[in-house]
Amino acid sequence: MRSISLRTPADIGALLRAKRRELNMDQATLAESIGASRLWVSQIERGKPGANIGLVLRALSVVGITVVGIDEKVTKSLEIPSDDWAPTIDINAIINQAREKNPK
């Protein structure tokens, strides 16, 4: 698994756009699969800040991007080398939980 540092909304947007294009998916198809508008996808891909994090996570999941976070403070306090420890966030579980709370 390749690691990419995402520090800004523009970084997330660029990654989402690249992966969507790699999958030969247009913005409308991605938008439909996550329950958003094509305009929303376009704005995210251009780095618009302030997006709904749930939709961003859902969009990343649809294009096959797994989000993994490492908290260096936690890692150091647990005395686990950061290279060997990367907690995985289960995006599908987050999405399913959100769907249960807000069914369509």
KEZA-56135 format. One record per residue: residue in one letter; x, y, z of N, C-alpha, C, CB in turn. Coordinates in Angstrom, 3 decimals. Glycine has a CB too. Example, Ala and Ser with C-alpha at 12.3 -4.5 7.8 and 13.67 -1.06 7.14 Angstrom:
! residues 2
+------+----------+----------+----------+----------+----------+----------+----------+----------+----------+----------+----------+----------+
! resn !      n.x !      n.y !      n.z !     ca.x !     ca.y !     ca.z !      c.x !      c.y !      c.z !     cb.x !     cb.y !     cb.z !
+------+----------+----------+----------+----------+----------+----------+----------+----------+----------+----------+----------+----------+
!    A !   13.190 !   -5.690 !    7.800 !   12.300 !   -4.500 !    7.800 !   13.200 !   -3.300 !    7.800 !   11.308 !   -4.473 !    9.046 !
!    S !   12.850 !   -2.250 !    7.080 !   13.670 !   -1.060 !    7.140 !   12.900 !    0.030 !    7.870 !   14.084 !   -0.598 !    5.725 !
+------+----------+----------+----------+----------+----------+----------+----------+----------+----------+----------+----------+----------+
This chain:
! residues 104
+------+----------+----------+----------+----------+----------+----------+----------+----------+----------+----------+----------+----------+
! resn !      n.x !      n.y !      n.z !     ca.x !     ca.y !     ca.z !      c.x !      c.y !      c.z !     cb.x !     cb.y !     cb.z !
+------+----------+----------+----------+----------+----------+----------+----------+----------+----------+----------+----------+----------+
!    M !    0.843 !   -1.175 !    0.000 !    0.000 !    0.000 !    0.000 !    0.884 !    1.233 !    0.000 !   -0.957 !    0.001 !    1.211 !
!    R !    0.609 !    2.160 !   -0.898 !    1.378 !    3.393 !   -1.018 !    0.815 !    4.448 !   -0.077 !    1.370 !    3.907 !   -2.473 !
!    S !    1.686 !    5.188 !    0.569 !    1.290 !    6.222 !    1.513 !    1.394 !    7.592 !    0.853 !    2.161 !    6.164 !    2.786 !
!    I !    0.348 !    8.397 !    1.016 !    0.326 !    9.744 !    0.464 !   -0.054 !   10.701 !    1.587 !   -0.670 !    9.855 !   -0.744 !
!    S !    0.684 !   11.778 !    1.711 !    0.391 !   12.772 !    2.733 !   -0.622 !   13.775 !    2.187 !    1.685 !   13.492 !    3.193 !
!    L !   -1.754 !   13.877 !    2.858 !   -2.800 !   14.815 !    2.466 !   -2.872 !   15.903 !    3.523 !   -4.181 !   14.099 !    2.296 !
!    R !   -2.480 !   17.104 !    3.159 !   -2.429 !   18.191 !    4.140 !   -3.440 !   19.292 !    3.882 !   -1.060 !   18.783 !    4.162 !
!    T !   -3.982 !   19.363 !    2.681 !   -4.904 !   20.446 !    2.338 !   -6.106 !   19.887 !    1.581 !   -4.189 !   21.532 !    1.493 !
!    P !   -7.194 !   20.667 !    1.523 !   -8.332 !   20.242 !    0.689 !   -7.925 !   20.041 !   -0.772 !   -9.463 !   21.277 !    0.771 !
!    A !   -6.988 !   20.840 !   -1.253 !   -6.527 !   20.685 !   -2.643 !   -5.832 !   19.345 !   -2.848 !   -5.576 !   21.829 !   -3.024 !
!    D !   -5.079 !   18.886 !   -1.835 !   -4.432 !   17.567 !   -1.921 !   -5.475 !   16.462 !   -2.040 !   -3.537 !   17.318 !   -0.686 !
!    I !   -6.514 !   16.546 !   -1.226 !   -7.582 !   15.539 !   -1.264 !   -8.288 !   15.573 !   -2.612 !   -8.599 !   15.772 !   -0.120 !
!    G !   -8.588 !   16.767 !   -3.079 !   -9.260 !   16.909 !   -4.371 !   -8.447 !   16.353 !   -5.525 !   -9.567 !   18.355 !   -4.631 !
!    A !   -7.155 !   16.640 !   -5.520 !   -6.288 !   16.143 !   -6.592 !   -6.204 !   14.621 !   -6.571 !   -4.884 !   16.747 !   -6.467 !
!    L !   -6.107 !   14.046 !   -5.383 !   -6.064 !   12.590 !   -5.267 !   -7.368 !   11.962 !   -5.742 !   -5.778 !   12.179 !   -3.823 !
!    L !   -8.482 !   12.544 !   -5.326 !   -9.791 !   12.029 !   -5.734 !   -9.937 !   12.094 !   -7.255 !  -10.928 !   12.828 !   -5.051 !
!    R !   -9.581 !   13.225 !   -7.847 !   -9.682 !   13.384 !   -9.302 !   -8.807 !   12.356 !  -10.021 !   -9.276 !   14.814 !   -9.719 !
!    A !   -7.562 !   12.209 !   -9.570 !   -6.643 !   11.268 !  -10.229 !   -7.170 !    9.842 !  -10.165 !   -5.254 !   11.337 !   -9.585 !
!    K !   -7.663 !    9.435 !   -9.009 !   -8.162 !    8.066 !   -8.852 !   -9.437 !    7.857 !   -9.663 !   -8.421 !    7.753 !   -7.369 !
!    R !  -10.327 !    8.870 !   -9.663 !  -11.569 !    8.767 !  -10.440 !  -11.246 !    8.601 !  -11.918 !  -12.463 !   10.015 !  -10.221 !
!    R !  -10.311 !    9.395 !  -12.404 !   -9.920 !    9.302 !  -13.819 !   -9.254 !    7.970 !  -14.131 !   -8.976 !   10.448 !  -14.187 !
!    E !   -8.444 !    7.489 !  -13.194 !   -7.796 !    6.189 !  -13.361 !   -8.836 !    5.089 !  -13.547 !   -6.900 !    5.874 !  -12.151 !
!    L !   -9.979 !    5.246 !  -12.879 !  -11.071 !    4.270 !  -12.974 !  -12.001 !    4.543 !  -14.160 !  -11.879 !    4.273 !  -11.684 !
!    N !  -11.656 !    5.544 !  -14.981 !  -12.502 !    5.955 !  -16.109 !  -13.922 !    6.280 !  -15.666 !  -12.534 !    4.862 !  -17.169 !
!    M !  -14.033 !    6.958 !  -14.546 !  -15.326 !    7.342 !  -13.979 !  -15.505 !    8.846 !  -14.177 !  -15.422 !    6.956 !  -12.458 !
!    D !  -16.689 !    9.249 !  -14.622 !  -16.916 !   10.688 !  -14.738 !  -17.457 !   11.249 !  -13.423 !  -17.893 !   10.991 !  -15.895 !
!    Q !  -17.473 !   12.569 !  -13.315 !  -17.913 !   13.210 !  -12.080 !  -19.371 !   12.874 !  -11.757 !  -17.737 !   14.722 !  -12.184 !
!    A !  -20.202 !   12.800 !  -12.764 !  -21.617 !   12.512 !  -12.536 !  -21.814 !   11.122 !  -11.928 !  -22.397 !   12.624 !  -13.848 !
!    T !  -21.052 !   10.151 !  -12.403 !  -21.164 !    8.791 !  -11.878 !  -20.715 !    8.736 !  -10.430 !  -20.339 !    7.818 !  -12.722 !
!    L !  -19.593 !    9.385 !  -10.119 !  -19.129 !    9.432 !   -8.735 !  -20.156 !   10.133 !   -7.856 !  -17.769 !   10.147 !   -8.642 !
!    A !  -20.673 !   11.250 !   -8.327 !  -21.667 !   12.011 !   -7.560 !  -22.887 !   11.157 !   -7.252 !  -22.091 !   13.272 !   -8.326 !
!    E !  -23.385 !   10.448 !   -8.245 !  -24.562 !    9.601 !   -8.052 !  -24.295 !    8.494 !   -7.038 !  -24.998 !    8.992 !   -9.381 !
!    S !  -23.102 !    7.928 !   -7.081 !  -22.800 !    6.808 !   -6.187 !  -22.648 !    7.229 !   -4.726 !  -21.537 !    6.123 !   -6.642 !
!    I !  -22.399 !    8.512 !   -4.477 !  -22.260 !    8.970 !   -3.086 !  -23.420 !    9.839 !   -2.622 !  -20.975 !    9.738 !   -2.928 !
!    G !  -24.363 !   10.103 !   -3.512 !  -25.518 !   10.913 !   -3.130 !  -25.227 !   12.400 !   -3.094 !  -26.017 !   10.479 !   -1.794 !
!    A !  -24.392 !   12.856 !   -4.030 !  -24.052 !   14.276 !   -4.105 !  -24.280 !   14.752 !   -5.539 !  -22.570 !   14.532 !   -3.654 !
!    S !  -24.074 !   16.043 !   -5.767 !  -24.216 !   16.582 !   -7.115 !  -22.875 !   16.547 !   -7.841 !  -24.766 !   18.022 !   -7.070 !
!    R !  -22.935 !   16.622 !   -9.162 !  -21.716 !   16.682 !   -9.942 !  -20.953 !   17.957 !   -9.609 !  -22.028 !   16.610 !  -11.445 !
!    L !  -21.673 !   19.042 !   -9.343 !  -21.037 !   20.299 !   -8.960 !  -20.235 !   20.129 !   -7.672 !  -22.090 !   21.402 !   -8.788 !
!    W !  -20.784 !   19.374 !   -6.705 !  -20.068 !   19.125 !   -5.450 !  -18.746 !   18.412 !   -5.742 !  -20.940 !   18.280 !   -4.473 !
!    V !  -18.794 !   17.373 !   -6.585 !  -17.576 !   16.633 !   -6.933 !  -16.578 !   17.579 !   -7.589 !  -17.899 !   15.437 !   -7.877 !
!    S !  -17.029 !   18.399 !   -8.498 !  -16.154 !   19.349 !   -9.175 !  -15.487 !   20.292 !   -8.175 !  -16.942 !   20.151 !  -10.211 !
!    Q !  -16.264 !   20.789 !   -7.232 !  -15.719 !   21.714 !   -6.232 !  -14.691 !   21.026 !   -5.332 !  -16.851 !   22.300 !   -5.379 !
!    I !  -14.965 !   19.797 !   -4.921 !  -14.014 !   19.062 !   -4.084 !  -12.723 !   18.819 !   -4.850 !  -14.619 !   17.721 !   -3.611 !
!    E !  -12.853 !   18.424 !   -6.096 !  -11.666 !   18.149 !   -6.906 !  -10.826 !   19.409 !   -7.125 !  -12.076 !   17.557 !   -8.252 !
!    R !  -11.446 !   20.571 !   -7.039 !  -10.711 !   21.834 !   -7.161 !  -10.194 !   22.328 !   -5.817 !  -11.597 !   22.897 !   -7.789 !
!    G !  -10.444 !   21.570 !   -4.737 !   -9.886 !   21.918 !   -3.435 !  -10.734 !   22.823 !   -2.579 !   -8.597 !   22.548 !   -3.624 !
!    K !  -12.032 !   22.877 !   -2.843 !  -12.900 !   23.731 !   -2.034 !  -12.881 !   23.264 !   -0.568 !  -14.354 !   23.717 !   -2.595 !
!    P !  -12.548 !   24.167 !    0.343 !  -12.553 !   23.795 !    1.770 !  -13.978 !   23.787 !    2.326 !  -11.671 !   24.771 !    2.588 !
!    G !  -14.150 !   23.161 !    3.464 !  -15.435 !   23.177 !    4.151 !  -16.423 !   22.130 !    3.675 !  -16.045 !   24.506 !    4.005 !
!    A !  -15.955 !   21.108 !    3.013 !  -16.850 !   20.060 !    2.513 !  -17.295 !   19.153 !    3.652 !  -16.159 !   19.232 !    1.412 !
!    N !  -18.457 !   18.551 !    3.477 !  -18.973 !   17.579 !    4.437 !  -18.024 !   16.380 !    4.464 !  -20.436 !   17.136 !    4.069 !
!    I !  -17.431 !   16.132 !    5.625 !  -16.426 !   15.071 !    5.737 !  -17.014 !   13.694 !    5.411 !  -15.828 !   15.061 !    7.148 !
!    G !  -18.269 !   13.489 !    5.728 !  -18.899 !   12.207 !    5.414 !  -18.939 !   11.945 !    3.919 !  -20.305 !   12.163 !    5.978 !
!    L !  -19.274 !   12.983 !    3.148 !  -19.294 !   12.820 !    1.693 !  -17.889 !   12.638 !    1.138 !  -19.965 !   14.024 !    1.030 !
!    V !  -16.933 !   13.355 !    1.692 !  -15.549 !   13.201 !    1.234 !  -15.074 !   11.772 !    1.477 !  -14.618 !   14.209 !    1.953 !
!    L !  -15.328 !   11.251 !    2.681 !  -14.923 !    9.875 !    2.982 !  -15.637 !    8.874 !    2.071 !  -15.213 !    9.545 !    4.453 !
!    R !  -16.908 !    9.117 !    1.818 !  -17.657 !    8.229 !    0.935 !  -17.087 !    8.260 !   -0.477 !  -19.137 !    8.616 !    0.915 !
!    A !  -16.753 !    9.459 !   -0.966 !  -16.183 !    9.586 !   -2.311 !  -14.842 !    8.869 !   -2.399 !  -16.018 !   11.066 !   -2.690 !
!    L !  -14.007 !    9.043 !   -1.389 !  -12.714 !    8.349 !   -1.387 !  -12.909 !    6.841 !   -1.378 !  -11.872 !    8.776 !   -0.176 !
!    S !  -13.877 !    6.374 !   -0.614 !  -14.148 !    4.942 !   -0.544 !  -14.603 !    4.398 !   -1.895 !  -15.204 !    4.655 !    0.521 !
!    V !  -15.473 !    5.134 !   -2.582 !  -15.994 !    4.685 !   -3.875 !  -14.878 !    4.492 !   -4.893 !  -17.016 !    5.683 !   -4.409 !
!    V !  -13.862 !    5.357 !   -4.850 !  -12.770 !    5.221 !   -5.821 !  -11.641 !    4.319 !   -5.302 !  -12.209 !    6.601 !   -6.168 !
!    G !  -11.871 !    3.692 !   -4.133 !  -10.936 !    2.692 !   -3.638 !   -9.784 !    3.225 !   -2.806 !  -10.388 !    1.957 !   -4.770 !
!    I !   -9.946 !    4.401 !   -2.231 !   -8.888 !    4.980 !   -1.403 !   -9.189 !    4.681 !    0.058 !   -8.761 !    6.518 !   -1.641 !
!    T !   -8.228 !    4.079 !    0.735 !   -8.361 !    3.771 !    2.158 !   -7.662 !    4.861 !    2.956 !   -7.767 !    2.365 !    2.493 !
!    V !   -8.341 !    5.381 !    3.947 !   -7.763 !    6.421 !    4.793 !   -7.156 !    5.772 !    6.032 !   -8.833 !    7.480 !    5.190 !
!    V !   -5.880 !    6.047 !    6.237 !   -5.161 !    5.524 !    7.395 !   -4.512 !    6.706 !    8.080 !   -4.097 !    4.438 !    6.990 !
!    G !   -4.682 !    6.787 !    9.396 !   -4.084 !    7.896 !   10.121 !   -3.112 !    7.417 !   11.165 !   -5.148 !    8.739 !   10.765 !
!    I !   -2.049 !    8.175 !   11.336 !   -1.077 !    7.868 !   12.376 !   -0.968 !    9.101 !   13.258 !    0.320 !    7.460 !   11.772 !
!    D !   -1.259 !    8.940 !   14.517 !   -1.115 !   10.014 !   15.487 !    0.234 !    9.821 !   16.167 !   -2.297 !   10.022 !   16.531 !
!    E !    1.180 !   10.661 !   15.812 !    2.536 !   10.472 !   16.328 !    2.605 !   10.590 !   17.845 !    3.472 !   11.478 !   15.700 !
!    K !    1.766 !   11.446 !   18.457 !    1.768 !   11.565 !   19.921 !    1.321 !   10.258 !   20.562 !    0.850 !   12.722 !   20.377 !
!    V !    0.247 !    9.667 !   20.020 !   -0.240 !    8.395 !   20.545 !    0.793 !    7.312 !   20.316 !   -1.577 !    8.008 !   19.893 !
!    T !    1.359 !    7.293 !   19.114 !    2.363 !    6.293 !   18.784 !    3.527 !    6.347 !   19.761 !    2.863 !    6.492 !   17.360 !
!    K !    4.032 !    7.547 !   20.033 !    5.157 !    7.695 !   20.956 !    4.773 !    7.298 !   22.370 !    5.668 !    9.127 !   20.943 !
!    S !    3.567 !    7.675 !   22.808 !    3.170 !    7.345 !   24.177 !    2.978 !    5.845 !   24.362 !    1.887 !    8.080 !   24.544 !
!    L !    2.639 !    5.137 !   23.280 !    2.480 !    3.688 !   23.353 !    3.796 !    2.962 !   23.110 !    1.441 !    3.226 !   22.347 !
!    E !    4.833 !    3.733 !   22.784 !    6.153 !    3.183 !   22.485 !    6.100 !    2.159 !   21.357 !    6.748 !    2.548 !   23.729 !
!    I !    5.308 !    2.462 !   20.349 !    5.205 !    1.624 !   19.158 !    5.850 !    2.406 !   18.019 !    3.699 !    1.241 !   18.828 !
!    P !    6.834 !    1.849 !   17.343 !    7.467 !    2.582 !   16.243 !    6.430 !    2.964 !   15.189 !    8.592 !    1.739 !   15.604 !
!    S !    6.424 !    4.223 !   14.783 !    5.407 !    4.694 !   13.839 !    5.454 !    3.970 !   12.508 !    5.569 !    6.169 !   13.607 !
!    D !    6.618 !    3.439 !   12.106 !    6.705 !    2.706 !   10.847 !    5.957 !    1.382 !   10.899 !    8.153 !    2.460 !   10.492 !
!    D !    5.788 !    0.824 !   12.094 !    5.162 !   -0.483 !   12.238 !    3.695 !   -0.406 !   12.642 !    5.914 !   -1.291 !   13.246 !
!    W !    3.200 !    0.795 !   12.895 !    1.854 !    0.911 !   13.439 !    1.058 !    1.928 !   12.659 !    1.895 !    1.291 !   14.915 !
!    A !   -0.032 !    1.505 !   12.090 !   -0.914 !    2.409 !   11.364 !   -2.346 !    1.943 !   11.566 !   -0.549 !    2.465 !    9.848 !
!    P !   -3.081 !    2.574 !   12.495 !   -4.467 !    2.160 !   12.698 !   -5.266 !    2.390 !   11.420 !   -5.104 !    2.927 !   13.883 !
!    T !   -6.078 !    1.438 !   11.047 !   -6.878 !    1.535 !    9.836 !   -8.281 !    1.985 !   10.190 !   -6.911 !    0.192 !    9.088 !
!    I !   -8.758 !    2.951 !    9.452 !  -10.114 !    3.441 !    9.636 !  -11.009 !    2.664 !    8.689 !  -10.213 !    4.984 !    9.382 !
!    D !  -12.036 !    2.049 !    9.222 !  -12.966 !    1.275 !    8.404 !  -14.025 !    2.224 !    7.841 !  -13.627 !    0.123 !    9.235 !
!    I !  -13.761 !    2.741 !    6.649 !  -14.670 !    3.709 !    6.045 !  -16.030 !    3.098 !    5.786 !  -14.089 !    4.249 !    4.751 !
!    N !  -16.077 !    1.833 !    5.394 !  -17.364 !    1.188 !    5.147 !  -18.224 !    1.174 !    6.404 !  -17.156 !   -0.238 !    4.639 !
!    A !  -17.600 !    0.927 !    7.555 !  -18.345 !    0.936 !    8.812 !  -18.873 !    2.329 !    9.112 !  -17.463 !    0.444 !    9.966 !
!    I !  -18.062 !    3.356 !    8.843 !  -18.496 !    4.735 !    9.065 !  -19.665 !    5.067 !    8.153 !  -17.334 !    5.721 !    8.829 !
!    I !  -19.560 !    4.682 !    6.894 !  -20.628 !    4.965 !    5.938 !  -21.898 !    4.225 !    6.328 !  -20.200 !    4.575 !    4.515 !
!    N !  -21.776 !    2.945 !    6.679 !  -22.953 !    2.176 !    7.080 !  -23.613 !    2.768 !    8.315 !  -22.573 !    0.725 !    7.341 !
!    Q !  -22.795 !    3.207 !    9.273 !  -23.340 !    3.820 !   10.479 !  -24.073 !    5.117 !   10.129 !  -22.216 !    4.093 !   11.503 !
!    A !  -23.511 !    5.913 !    9.222 !  -24.151 !    7.161 !    8.807 !  -25.464 !    6.872 !    8.089 !  -23.212 !    7.976 !    7.898 !
!    R !  -25.478 !    5.822 !    7.268 !  -26.702 !    5.471 !    6.554 !  -27.802 !    5.028 !    7.519 !  -26.422 !    4.366 !    5.536 !
!    E !  -27.412 !    4.318 !    8.573 !  -28.398 !    3.880 !    9.569 !  -29.011 !    5.073 !   10.279 !  -27.754 !    2.935 !   10.593 !
!    K !  -28.204 !    6.093 !   10.541 !  -28.684 !    7.282 !   11.237 !  -29.494 !    8.183 !   10.313 !  -27.512 !    8.057 !   11.821 !
!    N !  -29.132 !    8.194 !    9.006 !  -29.786 !    9.072 !    8.039 !  -30.181 !    8.293 !    6.785 !  -28.864 !   10.248 !    7.669 !
!    P !  -31.172 !    7.385 !    6.897 !  -31.554 !    6.621 !    5.718 !  -32.140 !    7.537 !    4.653 !  -32.558 !    5.525 !    6.088 !
!    K !  -31.932 !    7.164 !    3.393 !  -32.468 !    7.975 !    2.260 !  -33.959 !    7.931 !    2.215 !  -31.916 !    7.488 !    0.924 !
+------+----------+----------+----------+----------+----------+----------+----------+----------+----------+----------+----------+----------+
